[in-house]
Amino acid sequence: MAKEFDADKAAAALMAAIGDNSPDVEPKLWLDMGYAPLNKIISGDPSRGFPAGRMGEIAGPSASGKTLLATLAMIATQRAGGIAIFIDWEQAFSIPLAEMLGLNTKFPYFVYKRVATWEEGNTVAMKTAEAIRKQKLIDPDAPITMVCDSIAASVPKSMMYDAKGNRREIDEYTMNDTTALARVTSTTLKSINQLVGEFNVAAIYLNQIRTKPGVVYGDPRTTPGGGAMEFYASWRLFTGRKKIMATVDGEKEFQGALIGLETVKNKLTRPFQNVELRLMYDKDGRAVFDFTTGYLEELIAMGKLEEKAGRVTWEGKTYFKSVLAKKIDDEGLQPELVKMYLS
């Protein structure tokens, strides 16, 4: 006959030997991305978005909204009283464009670093986060967001410098350098993942997408930097794009892009969910997400708004979708759309 388990005695003995359980690792801080359908596919909750204390990846082709999404996350960080860090390996981040979108690019609200190597970028970001938390520069409940742009553009230290610390010439590179990035991400991301949790950082790595040749079954998409991010990221968001064209004065003119987002990995909620965003360009050439039209399309799909013959019924009247979206924006009625989506 099995001995009866004495839970109190076991608890006391284990407490003395190893201490209590570790704290719950569920995220406590979230970045509201300003678009409930996007928040939902990432976190499972329309009011939440990207989690702090976790590592994530946004990967896709060029001009598919990766940096714009990351900028929105940094803006959400600042609105919540936090600090945004941007590591620019790609050296293509537009400060003026980010400011037009609403990002405060003044130091120390925004820490921007152009660095030479993968190791330097991650070290700078982690040192910044550590200083912020240990010196209590912001409220403990305020987020820190770290954006690294991009894995594909980063250069391992072993590729940039030789064993004596001298910069290598381009003609000195060998086939061994083609796998250097995969090796260094494998050795460093496991440590970065620990630090991201310790300092409660929302770590967002941007990346490109490649296509594996000869794949018949399974997903042919892959990303530079080896397979480490597939293991250590809590969420991975793949982007795709289709052009949005319009006829202007009898000519086809590029207006924007329909950005498809898919969660190819998610430890926070159900993976393989999708949402589409309309990335449009205003008269000044600035790229912005048209969330209003997105909400209208979501509400039509949910059956909460009626669309017939290309016209949407709103408060007893019918409008073309583009006309209704402009009316809602002009009159500040987007909160009504959000309310309908959440109801």
N, C-alpha and C positions, 0 to 999 in steps of 0.2 A: 504494500500500500504506500502510495507516494506521501511524503512528508508534507504537511500543510504549510503553505507559503506564508511567512510572516513579513508582510510588506514593510511595516514600520522598522523592524529589525534590519531588514535588507537595506532600506533607505539610509538608516543611520550608519551602517557599515560602509556602504558605497560613498556616502558623503564624506566620511573620514578619510577614505582611501583616494578618491578621485575628484571630490567636490560635486556640486550640483550640475544639472544639465546646462549646456551652453545656451545662450539666448536664442530666441527664434530668429531665423535668417530671412523671414519674409520681409520684403521691402516696406519701409515706413514712409519714404518720400517718393512722390511721383511727379512727373512733368506733364502737365496738361497741354497737349499739342494744339488745342483750340479747335479740334474737329472730332466730335464724338465717335464717328465710325472708325477713325484711325486709332483713337484711344482704345476702343473696344477690341480690335484685333490684336493689339499689343498686350494689353493688361487684362482683358476680359471685363473691364468696367468702363463705360462711356465717359466717366468723369476723371479717369486716370489716363496716364500715357506711358512714357518711358520711365522705367524704375531707376531709382538711385541705389547704389550698392551692388549693381550688376553691370556686366559687360555685354554690349550688343554690337551688331554689325549691320550697316546699310550698304548693300552692294547693287550695282547696276551698270548699264551702259552710260556713256557720256551724255550730259544734258538731260538726265532723267530725274532731276530734283533731289539728289542726295545731299548736296551742300545746303540747299534751301531747307530741307527737312531738319538738318542739323542746326541751322541758324534759328529756326523756329523753336527748337529745343533750348538753345542758349537764351533766347528772348524769354521763354517761359521760366528759365532758371533765374534770370535777373528780376523778373516780376515777383518771384517768390522770395526775394531777398538774398539770392545766392550769387555765386561768381562763376563765370564761364571761362574755360581754358580752350584755346585753339592751337593745335600743333600742326603747322603747315609744311609738310614734306613736299606737297605738290607745288607749293609756291604760286597758287592761282586764286587765293581767297581775295574777294573784293571788299575792302573795308567800306567804301562809299555805298555799295549796294546793300551791305548788311545794315548800315546806318539808316538807309531809306526804309528798310523793312522794320526798323524799330530797335535794333541792337545798340546798346550803349557800348561803344568801343573804347571808352576811356579806361585807363589803368587806374585802380585795380579791379574794376567791375568786369573787365575783359582782359584776360592775359593771353597775348598773342605772341607765339614764338615760331620763327623759321629756323629749322635746325638741319644739321647735315646728315645725321644717321638715325636709324630706328631706335638704338639704345638711348641716344641723347634726348630724343623727343619724349619717350616714355619716362625717362628719369626726371626731366624737367616737370612734366605733368604731375608725377607722383610727389615730387618735392613740394610743388605748389600746393597740392591738396593736403599734404601733411602739415605744412605751415599754417594753412587756413584753419584746420581742425584743432591742432595742438595749441595754437595761440588764440583760439576762439575769436577769429576775426569776423565771423558771421554767426548768426543764431544756429544752435545745434540742429534745429529743424529746417534750416534753409539748405537748399541743394547746391552741390558742386557738379558742374557738367564739363566733361573733358571730351573734346572732339578731335580726332586724329585723321587728317586728310592727306594722303590715303595710304593704306597698307601697300597697294601696288606701286606707289611712288617712293616709298621709303627705301633707304639704302642701308644694309647692314654695315656695322663698323669694320668687319673683316674685309668687306669689299672696297670700302673707301680708303682704308689705311693698311699699311703692312705691319709686320710684327714690331718694327721700331717706331711706329707712330707717324711714318711719312706717308703723305698722300700718294696713292697709286695712280699711275697713268692709265688711260683708257685701254691702251694697247697691251697692258699687263693682265687684263682680265682673262680668266680661263673658264672652262666648262664647270669647274668647281664652284664658281661664283653664281651660276644659274640656280643652284639649290641653297645658296647662303640665306636667303630670306626665309625660306621654309624652316631651316634649322634654327635660326635665331628666334622666330616666333614661337617655335615649339619649346625653347628653353626659357623664354621670358614671360610668355602670356600666363603661365601657371602662377608666377609670382605676382604679376600685375593684377590678376584676378583676386588674389588674397588682399592686396593693398586697396583695391577698389571697394571691397567689402568693409575693410577696416576704417577707411576714411569716408565711407558713404558717398561714393562718386557715381554719377551716371556716366559711364564710359561708352562713347559711341565711336566706333571705328568705321570709316568710310572705305569702300573698296570697289574694284571693278569686277566685271563678270567675264569669264572666258568660256569657250565651248570646247569640251573634250572631243577630239576627233574619233570617229568610228564607233560612237556609242549608239547602240540599237535599242537596248532596253534600259530603263531608268532615266534619271535626270542628267542631261549632258552638260549642265551648267556647273562651273567650278570657279573658284576665286584665287587670285595670287596669294602667296604666303603660306602655302601648305594647308594641312588639315587642322591645325591647332585651334583656329577660331571656331571651327565646327564643334569642338569639344567644350571650349571654355565660355563661349557666348551663351547667355541665357536666352537671348532672342536674336534672330537673324531675319532681316527684311530685304527681300529682293525686289528691285524696281524694273519696270519696262516702260516703253513709251510708244505712242502712236501720234503722228502729226494731226493737228486740228487745222484744217484749211477753210478759207471762206472766199467767196467770190466778191471782189471789190473792183468796181468799174470794169467788169467783164473779165478780170484776170484773177487767177487763183493766187491767194495770198496766205502766207503762214501766219496763224494767229496764236498758236500755242501747242500744247501736247497733252494727251490723255495719259496720265501716269498710273500704271497698274502696280499695286503693292501686294506682295504675298509674304506671309510669315512662314518661311521654310523651316524654322525651328522656333519653339517657344516653350519655356519652362514655367511660364506664368499663367497661360491659359491654353486652349485648344489651338494647335498649330494648323498650318495650311488654310488660313483664312485670307480673304482678299478684300481690297477696297480700291476704288479708282479716284484719283484726284485730277482736277483740271488745272494744269499749269499754263497760265495765260500771261501775255505781255501787254502792259499798259502803254499809253501814248509816249511815255518817256523811255520805253524799252526795258522797263523793270519787270522781272519775272515774279509773279505772285500766284498763290493758290486760290482758285475761285471756289471757296468753301460753300458759298450760297447756292450756286448751281448744283454742287455736290449734294447738299442737303435736299434740294428739290428732287433730284433723281433718286435719292435714297427713299424719300417719303412716297414717291410714286411707286417704286418697287414694293414698298411695304403696304401699299393700298391706302395710305393716309391722305394722299392727294390724288385727284382724278385728272388724267390726261387723255384727251380725245383729239384726233386729227392734229397733233402737234401743239395743242393749246392746253394749258393747265388752269384748272378752276381754283380761284383764290378769293375768298370772301364774296362768293356769289358771282364773280366776274371771271372771264376767261382771258388768258394772256399767252402769248408765245413765251417759251421758257426764258429766253434771253431778256425779254422785256420785263418779265416778272422778277427775275433776279436783280435787274437794275433798280426796279421799284423798291424791292426789299432792302437793298443796300442803301439807296438814297434816303429811305425813311427810317433806317436803323431798326428793321424788323427781324434781323437774323435771330435774336433770342426767341422769337416766336417759333421759328423753324426748329431750333434746338429743343424747345419745350415739346413740340409735336413729336420729334424723333424719340425723346425719352419717355413719352407717355405710353 
